[in-house]
Amino acid sequence: MKRTKEMCLCALFTALMCASAYIKIPTPLLPITLQTLFVSLAGLILGSRKGFLSVAVYVFIGLTGIPVFAEGGGLSYVLKPSFGYIVGFILSVFITGKLAEKKCNYKNFLLSSLAGMIAVYAVGIVYYYLISTLYLGNQIEIKNLFIYCFLLTLPGDILMCVLASTVGKRLKNAIKV
C-alpha cells in the first residue's frame, strides 16, 4: 500500500510539472512558469530520491517529444538556452529534498527551497549563456543575462519558495510520506 501511494504521488508531481509549464508569463529571454513551485514541493514532500524520480520522468517525457516544456518538447529542446533551467530542476529537487529530510519545519523547508532555487539559477544561467553564445552565436551581454534570467524572475521564485514551504509543511504532515 505504501509503495502504491508513493508511485501515485510521484506521478502526481510529474503531471503537475507538465501542467505548470503552460501557466506562464512571457518575458524577453525566458518565460516565467509555476514549475519552480512544483519542483520545490516535490522535494519537500517526496524527498530527494522520489522527488528526483518525479522530475526526471517529467524531463524524459519532454525529451521524447511530448510538448510538456514551456516552449514545446523533443530531443532538440536541449539546444534551447532555457533547457538549462530544466536541468537545474533535477538538481534542485534533489538538493531541496535532501535538506528537507533533516527537519520537517517551516524554516528548514524555506531554506531547503531557497537552496534548490540557487541550483536552478546556477545551472540555468550558465547553460543559457553557453548555448546562446557557443551554439546559437548570439552574443548576450552579461548585464542582460543577469537582468532577464535572474533579477526579473527572482521575486516570483522567492514567492514560490515561500508558498511551497507553507503548503509543503501542511501537506507533509497530512500525507505522511
HELIX and SHEET records of a PDB file:
HELIX    1   1 LYS A    2  SER A   20  1                                  19    
HELIX    2   2 GLN A   35  LEU A   63  1                                  29    
HELIX    3   3 LEU A   75  LEU A   79  5                                   5    
HELIX    4   4 PHE A   83  ALA A  100  1                                  18    
HELIX    5   5 TYR A  106  LEU A  130  1                                  25    
HELIX    6   6 ILE A  131  TYR A  135  3                                   5    
HELIX    7   7 ILE A  142  PHE A  146  1                                   5    
HELIX    8   8 ILE A  147  LEU A  151  3                                   5    
HELIX    9   9 LEU A  154  ILE A  175  1                                  22    
SHEET    1   A 2 LYS A  24  ILE A  25  0                                        
SHEET    2   A 2 ILE A  32  THR A  33 -1                                        
END                                                                             
